[in-house]
């Protein structure tokens, strides 16, 4: 019996569907896949090459593709003879999820999970979610906002606000953002940061969602944070969360949210690359995503699931409620060197916000860090 090892991230949304789909795959093919988990923080920053030397299958996010291409630690999935399958996966992409894993002419992962910063809220506390930036500020002033500010999520909100204002940050050579545009974004972020509880600076979207879902929650809205479908399910936590598109700061609707999600990748060091690639194609397919993957607590990356009436009914219309944000999401830089920039820039933003440093100084530091990453 062929046995593969896989690494995913530690959350029911990241782990449970991998176990469930692997059980079904074993029944179909006899190939066993054993999954390990790593924390969200490790997922966002741990070197993929180290994982590739230990695992056959790895769940990654798209900003790693420049690094992994340079390190040659993953296999390209655009193998000959499977063009029709890849065309179907590309056609079923939610927003830019599929092309976000395309780099230097090759496909390094297939999206199995689609996400972007969206709005999460308590429908039993607040009548409707905020739809404009001014409404977010009003709610923050009365203590109703939770905002994940733990790196790198503060930087993700900076990215989202910039792109929503139609001044998206750079994804190639040059400065990250023009000084005046960056100052406006930084000042908006500082406006909210001054109104939220200091504990928010130690929160990622999971911690913020936990705070929202408590029976005795004192906050009602996370206006910008990666959506977790788990929290929309009845019985997952004391109170379910509702989800909606991001509030609008610019003039073009809920566009520009920093794309997240995950993809399934295959190690270049695997002893069974064909078996691993076969599973990657199958688990990312529309039928698997719509059925086993969604039904086991996953947050699919294929439109077949996002558009399915039963999938939406089971999740309080999580997918329909946030689809416009996903379709208009912005793809982060992916060059080799970006991951180090993401870490340093996130820390610099929080250091500046906590000391009330001038926005111009923060933006200048971000641009210098970005130049150094190229």
SULCOR-V694326 format. One record per pair of residues at least 6 apart in sequence whose ideal C-beta (glycine too) atoms are under 7 Angstrom apart, sorted by the first residue. I is the first residue (numbers start at 1). J is the second residue. D is the distance in Angstrom with one decimal. If there is no record, write none. Layout:
I_J_D + I_J_D
//
This chain:
1_30_5.8 + 1_32_6.0 + 2_31_4.7 + 2_272_5.5 + 2_275_5.1 + 3_32_4.5 + 3_34_6.9 + 4_31_6.6 + 4_32_6.9 + 4_33_4.7 + 4_56_4.1 + 4_57_6.1 + 4_272_6.1 + 4_275_6.3 + 4_276_5.7 + 5_34_5.6 + 5_55_4.8 + 5_56_5.5 + 6_18_6.3 + 6_33_5.3 + 6_35_4.5 + 6_55_5.9 + 6_56_6.7 + 6_57_3.9 + 7_36_5.2 + 7_38_6.4 + 7_51_5.3 + 7_55_4.5 + 7_58_5.1 + 7_59_6.7 + 8_14_4.9 + 8_15_5.6 + 8_18_5.1 + 8_35_5.7 + 8_37_5.9 + 8_59_4.2 + 9_37_6.4 + 9_38_6.0 + 9_40_5.9 + 9_43_4.0 + 9_59_6.3 + 10_37_4.0 + 10_38_6.1 + 10_39_5.3 + 10_40_6.9 + 11_40_6.8 + 11_206_6.5 + 12_230_5.4 + 12_297_5.0 + 13_228_5.8 + 13_229_6.5 + 13_230_5.1 + 13_297_6.0 + 13_298_6.3 + 13_299_5.3 + 14_59_6.7 + 15_35_6.6 + 15_37_5.3 + 16_296_5.1 + 16_297_4.3 + 17_293_4.7 + 17_296_4.6 + 17_297_6.0 + 17_298_3.1 + 18_35_4.9 + 19_35_5.9 + 20_292_5.6 + 20_296_3.5 + 21_283_5.0 + 21_288_6.3 + 21_292_5.2 + 21_293_5.9 + 22_33_4.0 + 22_35_6.7 + 24_292_5.4 + 25_31_6.2 + 25_33_6.7 + 25_279_5.7 + 25_282_6.6 + 26_32_5.3 + 31_275_5.2 + 31_279_6.9 + 33_57_6.7 + 33_279_6.6 + 38_46_6.4 + 40_204_5.9 + 40_206_6.4 + 44_152_6.1 + 45_339_6.6 + 45_343_6.2 + 48_58_6.5 + 48_60_6.0 + 48_64_5.3 + 48_67_6.7 + 48_68_5.0 + 48_73_6.0 + 49_71_4.7 + 49_73_4.2 + 51_58_5.2 + 52_58_6.3 + 52_73_4.0 + 52_74_6.3 + 52_267_4.1 + 52_268_6.3 + 52_269_5.7 + 53_269_5.5 + 55_267_6.0 + 56_266_6.8 + 56_267_5.5 + 56_270_4.1 + 56_272_6.3 + 56_276_4.6 + 57_264_6.4 + 57_266_6.2 + 57_276_5.3 + 57_279_6.8 + 58_265_5.0 + 58_267_6.3 + 59_262_4.9 + 59_264_6.1 + 60_109_5.7 + 60_262_6.7 + 60_263_5.7 + 60_265_5.0 + 61_260_6.7 + 61_261_6.9 + 61_262_5.6 + 62_100_3.8 + 62_101_5.4 + 62_263_6.6 + 62_331_7.0 + 62_334_6.2 + 63_332_5.1 + 63_333_7.0 + 63_334_5.4 + 63_338_5.5 + 63_339_6.2 + 63_342_6.8 + 64_339_6.6 + 65_101_6.1 + 65_103_4.2 + 65_108_5.1 + 65_334_5.0 + 66_103_6.4 + 66_334_4.7 + 66_335_4.3 + 66_336_4.1 + 66_338_6.1 + 67_336_5.0 + 67_339_5.9 + 68_74_4.8 + 68_108_6.3 + 69_103_5.5 + 69_104_5.6 + 69_108_6.9 + 70_336_4.3 + 72_268_6.1 + 73_267_6.9 + 73_268_5.4 + 74_108_5.4 + 74_265_4.9 + 74_266_6.4 + 74_267_6.5 + 74_268_5.7 + 75_266_4.6 + 75_268_5.1 + 75_273_5.8 + 76_106_3.9 + 76_107_6.3 + 76_108_6.3 + 77_107_4.8 + 77_108_6.8 + 77_109_7.0 + 77_110_6.3 + 77_266_6.7 + 77_277_6.3 + 77_280_6.2 + 78_86_6.3 + 78_106_5.6 + 78_107_4.4 + 79_277_6.5 + 82_281_6.6 + 85_281_5.6 + 86_107_6.7 + 88_286_6.8 + 89_98_6.1 + 89_110_5.7 + 89_284_5.7 + 90_98_4.9 + 92_286_5.1 + 92_302_4.5 + 92_303_4.6 + 92_304_5.7 + 93_99_7.0 + 93_111_6.6 + 93_303_7.0 + 94_114_3.9 + 94_301_6.1 + 94_303_5.4 + 94_306_5.6 + 94_326_5.2 + 95_114_6.9 + 95_259_6.6 + 95_326_4.5 + 95_327_4.8 + 95_329_4.7 + 96_259_6.0 + 96_329_6.3 + 96_331_5.0 + 97_111_3.8 + 97_114_4.7 + 97_261_5.5 + 97_301_5.2 + 98_111_5.6 + 100_259_6.1 + 100_331_5.1 + 101_107_6.1 + 101_108_5.2 + 101_109_4.1 + 101_110_7.0 + 101_111_6.7 + 101_263_4.8 + 103_334_6.1 + 108_265_6.1 + 109_263_3.0 + 109_264_5.9 + 109_265_4.1 + 110_263_5.8 + 110_264_5.5 + 110_280_5.7 + 110_284_3.7 + 111_261_6.0 + 111_263_5.1 + 111_284_6.6 + 111_301_3.3 + 112_262_6.1 + 112_263_6.4 + 112_264_5.0 + 112_283_5.9 + 112_284_5.3 + 112_301_4.9 + 113_261_4.8 + 113_262_4.2 + 113_298_6.7 + 113_299_5.1 + 113_300_6.9 + 113_301_5.0 + 114_261_4.5 + 114_299_6.9 + 114_300_6.8 + 114_301_4.3 + 114_326_6.0 + 115_226_5.0 + 115_227_6.0 + 115_260_4.0 + 115_261_4.3 + 115_299_6.4 + 116_257_4.0 + 116_258_6.5 + 116_259_5.2 + 116_260_5.8 + 116_325_5.5 + 116_326_5.3 + 116_329_4.1 + 117_156_6.0 + 117_157_6.8 + 117_160_5.0 + 117_224_4.7 + 117_225_5.9 + 117_226_6.0 + 117_246_6.1 + 117_257_4.4 + 117_258_5.6 + 118_227_4.2 + 118_243_5.6 + 118_244_6.8 + 118_245_6.5 + 118_246_5.9 + 118_257_6.9 + 118_322_4.4 + 118_325_5.2 + 119_129_4.8 + 119_221_6.7 + 119_222_6.8 + 119_223_5.3 + 119_243_6.6 + 119_244_4.6 + 119_245_6.6 + 119_246_5.8 + 119_247_6.5 + 120_209_6.1 + 120_212_6.0 + 120_222_4.4 + 120_225_6.3 + 120_227_6.2 + 120_231_6.8 + 120_241_4.8 + 120_243_5.5 + 121_129_4.5 + 121_220_5.9 + 121_221_4.5 + 121_241_6.8 + 121_242_5.5 + 121_244_6.9 + 122_212_6.0 + 122_217_6.3 + 122_220_4.7 + 122_239_6.4 + 122_241_6.6 + 123_242_4.3 + 124_239_6.7 + 125_220_4.2 + 126_220_4.4 + 126_221_6.3 + 129_221_6.3 + 129_244_4.4 + 130_136_4.8 + 130_139_6.0 + 130_221_6.3 + 130_223_5.9 + 130_247_4.8 + 131_247_5.7 + 131_248_6.4 + 132_247_5.6 + 132_248_5.6 + 133_188_7.0 + 133_247_5.7 + 133_248_7.0 + 133_249_4.1 + 135_247_6.5 + 136_145_6.6 + 136_192_6.9 + 136_223_4.7 + 136_247_5.2 + 137_191_6.4 + 137_192_6.9 + 139_145_5.2 + 139_221_5.7 + 140_192_5.5 + 140_195_3.9 + 140_196_6.3 + 141_195_5.9 + 143_218_6.9 + 144_219_5.6 + 144_220_4.7 + 144_221_5.8 + 145_192_6.9 + 145_196_5.8 + 145_219_6.4 + 145_221_5.7 + 145_223_6.4 + 146_196_7.0 + 146_200_6.2 + 146_208_4.7 + 146_211_5.3 + 146_212_6.2 + 146_219_4.4 + 146_222_5.1 + 147_192_6.1 + 147_196_5.4 + 147_200_5.3 + 147_222_6.7 + 147_223_6.9 + 147_224_6.5 + 148_200_6.9 + 148_203_4.8 + 148_204_5.2 + 148_205_4.9 + 148_208_4.6 + 148_225_5.0 + 149_193_6.9 + 149_200_4.9 + 149_201_4.5 + 149_203_6.5 + 149_350_6.4 + 150_201_6.7 + 150_202_5.7 + 150_203_5.5 + 150_204_4.8 + 151_343_6.7 + 151_346_3.1 + 151_347_5.6 + 151_350_6.6 + 152_342_5.0 + 152_343_6.9 + 152_346_4.3 + 153_204_5.8 + 153_205_6.4 + 154_346_5.7 + 154_349_5.1 + 154_350_5.7 + 155_342_6.3 + 155_345_5.4 + 155_346_4.3 + 155_349_6.0 + 156_258_4.3 + 157_189_6.3 + 157_224_4.8 + 158_185_5.9 + 158_189_5.9 + 158_349_6.3 + 159_169_5.6 + 159_258_4.3 + 159_330_6.6 + 159_332_6.7 + 160_224_5.8 + 160_246_6.8 + 160_256_5.8 + 160_257_5.0 + 160_258_5.0 + 161_185_4.9 + 161_188_5.7 + 161_189_6.5 + 161_249_5.9 + 162_168_5.8 + 162_169_5.2 + 162_177_6.0 + 162_181_6.8 + 162_185_4.8 + 163_255_6.7 + 163_256_2.6 + 163_330_4.2 + 164_248_6.7 + 164_249_4.9 + 164_250_4.6 + 164_255_6.1 + 164_256_4.0 + 165_184_6.9 + 165_185_6.7 + 165_249_5.7 + 165_250_4.5 + 166_250_5.2 + 166_252_6.3 + 167_177_6.6 + 167_178_6.9 + 167_181_3.8 + 168_256_6.3 + 168_330_5.6 + 169_176_5.2 + 169_177_5.0 + 170_176_5.3 + 170_177_6.9 + 170_370_7.0 + 171_331_6.8 + 171_333_4.6 + 173_374_5.9 + 175_367_4.6 + 175_370_6.7 + 176_366_5.4 + 176_367_5.1 + 176_370_3.8 + 177_363_6.8 + 179_360_6.8 + 179_363_5.8 + 182_363_3.6 + 182_366_6.9 + 183_359_4.5 + 183_360_5.7 + 183_363_5.7 + 186_359_3.8 + 186_362_5.2 + 186_363_5.8 + 187_359_5.0 + 188_249_6.9 + 190_353_5.6 + 190_359_6.7 + 193_353_4.6 + 201_350_6.1 + 205_225_4.2 + 205_226_4.4 + 205_228_6.6 + 206_228_6.8 + 208_222_5.0 + 208_225_5.5 + 209_222_6.9 + 209_228_5.5 + 209_231_4.9 + 209_241_6.5 + 211_217_6.4 + 211_219_6.0 + 212_219_6.1 + 212_222_6.0 + 212_241_5.7 + 213_231_5.5 + 213_237_3.7 + 213_238_6.2 + 213_239_5.3 + 213_241_5.8 + 214_238_5.9 + 215_238_4.1 + 215_239_6.3 + 217_239_7.0 + 223_246_7.0 + 223_247_5.3 + 224_246_6.1 + 226_260_4.9 + 227_243_5.2 + 227_322_5.9 + 229_299_4.4 + 229_315_5.4 + 229_318_5.0 + 230_236_5.2 + 230_297_6.1 + 231_237_6.2 + 231_240_6.7 + 231_241_4.3 + 232_240_5.8 + 232_241_5.9 + 232_243_6.1 + 232_315_4.6 + 232_316_4.7 + 232_318_4.5 + 233_240_6.6 + 233_315_6.5 + 234_240_5.6 + 240_316_6.4 + 242_316_5.9 + 243_318_5.0 + 243_321_5.1 + 243_322_5.3 + 244_321_5.2 + 244_322_6.7 + 245_254_3.8 + 245_322_6.0 + 245_324_5.1 + 245_325_4.4 + 246_254_4.8 + 246_257_5.4 + 246_325_5.3 + 248_254_6.0 + 253_324_7.0 + 253_328_7.0 + 254_324_5.3 + 254_325_4.6 + 254_328_6.2 + 255_328_3.6 + 256_328_6.7 + 256_330_4.8 + 257_325_5.0 + 257_329_4.7 + 257_330_6.6 + 258_330_5.9 + 258_332_6.2 + 259_329_4.1 + 259_330_6.3 + 259_331_5.2 + 259_332_6.8 + 261_301_5.9 + 264_280_4.7 + 264_283_6.0 + 264_284_6.1 + 266_273_6.1 + 266_276_4.4 + 266_277_5.5 + 266_280_5.8 + 270_276_5.3 + 282_288_5.8 + 283_293_6.9 + 284_301_6.9 + 284_302_6.8 + 286_302_4.8 + 286_304_3.4 + 289_300_4.0 + 289_301_6.6 + 289_302_3.8 + 289_304_6.1 + 289_305_4.7 + 290_300_7.0 + 290_302_7.0 + 290_304_4.5 + 290_305_4.4 + 290_308_5.3 + 290_311_6.6 + 293_300_5.4 + 294_300_5.2 + 294_305_4.7 + 294_311_4.8 + 300_306_6.7 + 305_311_5.2 + 306_319_4.2 + 306_323_6.1 + 311_319_6.6 + 312_319_5.3 + 312_320_5.2 + 335_374_6.6 + 337_373_4.0 + 337_374_6.4 + 338_373_6.0 + 340_373_6.2 + 341_369_5.5 + 341_370_5.9 + 341_373_3.7 + 344_369_5.1 + 345_366_5.3 + 345_369_5.2 + 348_362_6.7 + 348_365_5.0 + 348_366_6.5 + 348_369_6.7 + 349_362_6.4 + 352_361_6.8 + 352_362_3.9
//
